[in-house]
Amino acid sequence: MDLRLLRPLRHRDYRLLTAGSLVSLFGDGVFLASIALQVYRLSDLPSALSAVTFVVILSQAATLLIGGWAADRYDRRVVLLGTDVVRGLAIGTMGVLSVTGALELWHVWVLVAVHGVANGFFNPTSTAFIPDLVPDEDLEEANALLAAGRPIARTLAGPAVGGVLVAVAGPGVSFLIDAATFAFSALMLALIRTGRAPETDDRPSLPVQVAEGLRFVRTHAWCRTWILGQAIGMLGYLGPFEVLVPYVFRFEQGLSEQGAALALGSTLAVGGLGAIVVSLAIGQFRLPRRLPRWMYLAEGTAVALLAVFGLMTGVWQALVASFFIQGLYAFTEVGEATLYQRNVPGRLLGRVASVSWLASLSAALVSVAVAGPLAQLWGARPVLLGGAALGSLGLWAMLLVRNTDPAAPTAADPPAAPVAQQPSGVRRA
């Protein structure tokens, strides 16, 4: 059988990027399993961990538009390499301070802020870099392969190893391992030959170039509608899931602390399996036609399934819901990347991706901030049900908007210039 999913691995530079990315994502999983325990070693207040999460999201959101500009202005390989170096140094410093017993809570805030700032450059650049490495006919498979590897590394293997490391050697060692994975990723990027020459200095100013990306979003209905719908879905889903699902397991399902931890870990792991299955299927059978409509249906259904956590009477229901939720999110993740890569001009791709990230993270900040207080007023389960209704109905309503498919522009919705795909290994001017 012809394994479409593996076709992008024919391209040397994509192989290097994939190897570095998957190792780095494994390190992210190790970090995620360690940071909460490290924070609770420094402070026994839940607000301390909330503050760390808030700093991570806010610092990333603050630099996304500049990161998108840099992705379109400079050699994307160099931008990605720089972000790996900065993130590796930040987490490595945290590891050294932890191992030596010198780490304080304010150190954590500063270092995760540095990490978040670098993420603001990394995320839009990584989306924009894939078309530099593979031809158009391999884009779907290239995105799907990374999407399949991401939950394996970040959700399954990384946290499992991170938990063992914390138990045996403490969180500081886990941070040092994560820093080493960034170093490996930077090495893989340094070996990539494909790149692009920096733009000449007579380009417009930074605000003008950022505004150019915003203008593309504003003048293309398919793009602005998707970004709006995704933000509404994020508003309804992320805070209730992140904040309230652990609460329901612990206090409303009557589970012990260990039982709640096992239930939450199992829920996340089964969700990772769902994402893997769907990503592998996309890589083998490709995305459907009229992709945006399927994306609204899929993500709306994923958010609607959040209601299962508000109604569940047993952990098995959470496991089933998580499998389908994360599988549907994997579909929209691959679809979104492919949609942008094929319909946004290459010179604008980083900036448009940064606008999408900024909208989603802004909604995430609000969602995380209000989920807890609303649950104190109305209860956790009603807020989970309300989030499911808000997010799903908001996404499904976008199906009523005209021109959500970039293949059918109107006079009021100017078509994007064709995205010029470069053969792998060719340096872009």
C-alpha positions in Angstrom: 0.0 0.0 0.0 1.2 3.5 -0.9 1.8 5.3 2.4 1.0 8.9 1.4 1.8 10.1 4.9 5.5 9.3 4.4 5.9 11.0 1.1 7.2 14.3 2.5 10.1 12.4 4.1 11.6 12.2 0.6 12.7 15.8 1.1 15.9 16.0 3.2 15.2 19.4 4.8 11.7 18.3 5.8 13.2 15.2 7.4 15.5 17.4 9.5 12.7 19.7 10.5 10.5 16.8 11.5 13.2 15.2 13.6 14.0 18.4 15.4 10.4 19.3 15.9 9.4 15.9 17.4 12.3 15.8 19.8 11.5 19.3 20.9 7.8 18.4 21.3 8.9 15.5 23.5 10.8 18.0 25.6 7.7 20.1 25.8 5.9 17.1 27.2 8.6 16.6 29.8 8.3 20.2 30.8 4.5 20.1 31.1 4.8 17.2 33.5 7.3 19.1 35.6 6.4 22.8 35.8 3.2 22.4 38.0 5.1 20.4 40.6 8.0 22.9 40.5 5.6 25.8 41.1 3.8 24.0 43.9 7.2 23.4 45.5 7.7 27.1 45.6 4.1 28.1 46.6 1.1 26.0 47.8 -1.3 28.6 46.3 -3.3 27.5 43.1 -3.1 31.2 42.0 0.7 30.8 41.6 0.2 28.2 38.9 -2.6 30.3 37.3 -0.2 33.3 37.2 2.5 31.2 35.5 0.0 30.0 32.9 -1.3 33.6 32.4 2.3 34.9 31.9 3.0 32.2 29.3 0.0 33.0 27.2 0.3 36.8 27.6 4.0 37.0 26.7 3.3 34.9 23.5 0.3 36.9 22.5 2.3 40.2 22.9 4.9 39.2 20.3 2.8 37.3 17.7 2.3 40.1 15.2 6.1 41.0 15.4 6.9 37.3 15.0 4.7 37.1 11.9 6.4 40.1 10.5 9.8 38.5 11.2 8.7 35.2 9.5 8.0 37.1 6.3 10.9 39.5 6.5 13.8 37.2 7.3 15.1 33.7 6.6 12.5 31.5 8.4 15.1 28.9 9.2 17.2 31.4 11.1 14.2 32.7 12.9 13.2 29.2 14.1 16.8 28.5 15.0 17.0 31.7 17.1 13.7 30.8 19.0 15.1 27.3 19.8 18.3 28.9 21.2 16.4 31.4 23.3 13.9 28.9 24.6 16.6 26.4 25.4 18.6 29.0 27.4 15.5 30.0 29.3 14.5 26.5 30.3 18.1 25.5 30.9 18.6 28.4 33.3 15.4 27.3 35.1 16.9 23.8 35.4 20.2 25.0 36.8 18.5 27.2 39.4 16.2 24.4 40.4 18.9 21.8 40.7 21.0 24.1 42.8 18.1 25.1 45.0 18.2 28.8 44.0 15.0 28.9 42.0 12.4 31.4 43.2 8.9 32.0 41.9 9.8 35.3 40.3 12.5 33.5 38.4 9.9 31.2 36.9 7.7 34.1 35.8 10.6 35.8 34.1 11.9 32.7 32.4 8.5 31.4 31.2 7.9 35.0 29.8 11.1 34.8 27.8 10.0 31.3 26.6 6.6 32.8 25.6 8.1 35.7 23.7 10.2 33.2 21.7 7.0 31.2 21.0 5.4 34.3 19.6 8.1 34.2 16.9 8.2 30.4 16.5 4.5 29.6 16.0 3.7 31.8 12.9 7.2 31.0 11.4 6.7 27.3 11.7 3.4 27.4 9.8 5.1 29.6 7.1 8.2 27.4 6.8 6.6 24.2 5.6 5.9 25.4 2.0 9.6 26.3 1.8 10.5 22.7 2.3 8.0 20.6 0.3 6.1 21.1 -3.0 2.4 21.9 -3.0 1.3 18.3 -3.6 2.9 17.2 -0.4 1.6 19.9 1.9 -1.3 17.9 3.3 0.8 15.0 4.2 3.6 17.2 5.6 1.1 18.9 8.0 -0.6 15.6 8.8 2.7 13.8 9.7 3.7 16.5 12.1 0.2 16.6 13.5 0.4 12.8 14.1 3.8 13.0 15.7 2.8 15.9 18.0 0.6 14.0 20.4 2.9 11.0 20.5 5.8 13.2 21.6 4.0 15.9 23.6 1.0 14.1 25.1 2.1 10.5 25.5 5.9 10.0 25.6 7.0 13.3 27.1 4.7 13.5 30.1 5.3 9.8 30.9 9.1 10.3 30.9 8.7 13.7 32.7 6.7 12.1 35.5 9.4 9.5 36.1 12.2 12.1 36.0 10.4 14.3 38.5 9.8 11.3 40.8 13.4 10.1 40.6 15.5 13.3 40.1 13.3 16.3 40.6 11.9 18.9 38.2 15.2 20.6 37.7 16.6 17.6 35.8 13.4 17.5 33.6 14.0 21.2 32.7 17.6 20.4 31.7 16.4 17.5 29.5 13.9 19.9 27.8 16.7 22.4 27.2 18.8 19.7 25.5 15.9 18.9 23.2 15.8 22.5 22.1 19.6 22.3 21.4 18.9 19.2 19.2 16.2 21.0 17.3 18.5 24.0 16.7 21.2 21.6 15.3 18.7 20.1 12.9 17.7 23.6 11.7 21.3 24.5 11.3 21.7 21.6 8.9 18.8 22.6 6.7 19.9 24.0 3.3 16.6 25.6 2.2 16.3 29.3 3.2 15.4 32.7 2.0 17.5 35.8 1.6 16.6 38.7 4.0 14.5 41.4 2.4 16.3 44.6 1.3 16.2 47.6 3.7 13.9 49.7 1.5 10.9 47.7 2.7 8.1 49.6 4.4 8.3 50.2 8.2 7.3 47.5 10.7 3.8 48.9 11.4 3.1 49.2 7.7 4.1 45.5 7.1 2.1 44.3 10.1 -0.9 46.3 8.8 -0.5 44.5 5.5 -1.1 41.2 7.1 -4.1 42.6 9.0 -5.5 44.0 5.7 -5.3 40.6 4.1 -7.4 39.1 6.9 -9.9 42.0 6.8 -10.4 41.9 3.0 -10.8 38.1 2.6 -14.0 36.7 4.0 -12.9 33.1 4.3 -9.9 34.1 6.4 -11.5 36.6 8.8 -14.5 34.3 9.2 -12.4 31.3 10.2 -10.3 33.4 12.6 -13.4 34.8 14.3 -15.1 31.3 14.5 -12.0 29.7 15.9 -11.7 32.5 18.5 -15.3 31.9 19.6 -14.7 28.2 19.8 -11.6 28.8 21.9 -13.5 31.1 24.2 -16.1 28.5 24.9 -13.7 25.5 25.2 -10.3 26.2 26.7 -11.1 27.7 30.1 -13.8 25.2 31.0 -11.7 22.3 29.9 -8.4 23.4 31.5 -9.8 24.8 34.7 -13.0 22.8 35.4 -12.5 19.3 34.1 -9.9 18.5 36.8 -12.3 20.0 39.4 -15.1 17.8 38.3 -12.9 14.7 38.4 -11.7 15.6 41.9 -14.7 17.0 43.7 -17.8 16.1 41.8 -16.9 12.5 40.7 -15.7 11.7 44.2 -12.3 10.6 43.1 -9.2 10.7 45.4 -6.4 13.0 44.5 -4.5 10.1 42.9 -7.7 8.9 41.2 -8.4 12.4 39.7 -4.8 12.6 38.5 -5.1 9.2 36.8 -8.4 10.2 35.3 -7.1 13.4 33.9 -3.9 11.8 32.6 -5.9 9.1 30.9 -8.3 11.6 29.4 -5.4 13.5 27.9 -3.6 10.4 26.6 -6.8 9.0 25.0 -7.3 12.4 23.3 -3.8 12.1 22.0 -4.6 8.8 20.5 -7.6 10.3 18.8 -5.4 13.0 17.3 -3.0 10.4 16.0 -5.6 8.3 14.4 -7.2 11.3 12.5 -3.8 12.7 11.5 -2.7 9.4 10.1 -6.0 9.1 8.2 -5.6 12.5 6.7 -2.1 11.7 5.6 -3.3 8.6 3.8 -6.6 9.8 2.3 -6.1 13.6 2.1 -8.5 16.4 3.1 -12.0 16.7 1.7 -13.2 19.2 -0.8 -14.9 22.4 0.5 -12.5 22.2 3.4 -13.6 25.3 5.4 -17.2 23.9 5.8 -15.9 20.7 7.1 -13.6 22.6 9.5 -16.5 24.5 11.0 -18.5 21.3 11.4 -15.5 19.4 13.0 -14.4 22.1 15.4 -18.0 23.0 16.3 -18.7 19.3 17.1 -15.5 19.1 19.2 -16.6 22.0 21.3 -20.1 20.6 21.6 -18.6 17.4 23.1 -17.4 19.5 26.0 -20.9 19.1 27.3 -20.1 15.4 28.0 -17.8 16.6 30.8 -20.6 18.6 32.3 -23.0 15.6 32.2 -20.7 12.6 32.8 -21.4 10.1 35.5 -18.3 8.0 34.9 -14.7 8.5 33.7 -15.2 6.3 30.7 -17.5 8.9 29.2 -14.7 11.5 29.5 -12.3 9.1 27.7 -14.7 8.6 24.8 -15.4 12.3 24.5 -11.7 13.2 24.6 -10.9 10.7 21.8 -13.3 12.4 19.5 -12.6 16.0 20.6 -8.9 15.8 20.0 -9.4 13.8 16.8 -11.7 16.6 15.5 -9.2 19.3 16.6 -6.4 17.4 14.8 -8.5 17.6 11.6 -9.0 21.3 11.9 -5.3 21.8 12.8 -4.1 20.1 9.6 -6.9 21.8 7.6 -6.1 25.3 8.9 -2.3 25.0 8.1 -3.0 23.6 4.6 -5.7 26.3 4.0 -3.3 29.1 4.8 -0.4 27.6 3.0 -2.4 27.2 -0.2 -4.4 30.5 -0.2 -2.2 33.1 1.4 0.7 34.6 -0.6 4.0 33.3 0.6 5.2 36.8 1.5 2.3 37.3 3.9 2.0 33.8 5.3 3.8 34.5 8.6 1.8 37.7 9.3 -1.6 36.1 8.5 -0.7 33.1 10.7 0.3 35.4 13.5 -3.1 37.2 13.4 -4.8 33.8 13.7 -2.6 32.8 16.7 -3.3 36.2 18.3 -7.0 35.9 18.0 -7.0 32.4 19.5 -4.7 33.3 22.4 -6.6 36.4 23.2 -9.8 34.3 23.5 -7.9 31.7 25.5 -6.8 34.4 28.0 -10.4 35.5 28.5 -11.6 32.0 28.7 -9.1 30.9 31.4 -9.7 34.1 33.3 -13.5 33.8 33.6 -14.0 30.0 33.9 -13.1 29.8 37.6 -15.1 32.8 38.8 -18.2 31.7 36.7 -17.9 28.2 38.2 -17.9 29.7 41.7 -21.1 31.6 40.9 -23.0 28.9 38.9 -21.1 25.6 39.4 -18.6 23.8 37.3 -21.0 21.6 35.3 -23.3 24.5 34.1 -20.2 26.4 33.0 -19.0 23.4 31.0 -22.4 23.1 29.4 -22.5 26.9 28.7 -19.0 26.8 27.1 -20.0 23.9 24.9 -23.1 25.8 23.7 -21.4 29.1 23.2 -18.4 27.7 21.2 -20.3 25.2 19.1 -23.1 27.4 18.1 -20.7 30.2 17.3 -18.7 28.0 15.0 -21.7 26.4 13.3 -23.2 29.9 12.8 -20.2 30.7 10.5 -21.6 28.2 8.1 -24.3 30.8 7.3 -21.7 33.3 6.3 -21.1 33.7 2.6 -17.7 33.2 0.9 -16.2 31.0 3.6 -14.4 29.1 0.8 -11.3 30.8 -0.7 -12.1 29.0 -4.0 -15.2 31.2 -4.4 -14.2 34.9 -3.9 -16.4 37.8 -4.8 -15.7 41.4 -5.9 -15.8 42.3 -2.2 -13.4 39.5 -1.4 -10.3 39.9 -3.6 -8.6 36.6 -4.5 -5.2 35.9 -3.1 -2.3 35.9 -5.4 -1.2 32.3 -6.2 1.3 31.0 -3.6 4.5 30.2 -5.4 5.8 26.9 -4.2 9.5 26.4 -4.4 11.2 23.1 -5.0 12.9 21.6 -1.9 16.5 22.8 -1.6 16.0 26.0 -3.6 16.9 29.3 -1.8 14.1 31.9 -2.1 15.1 35.4 -3.1 
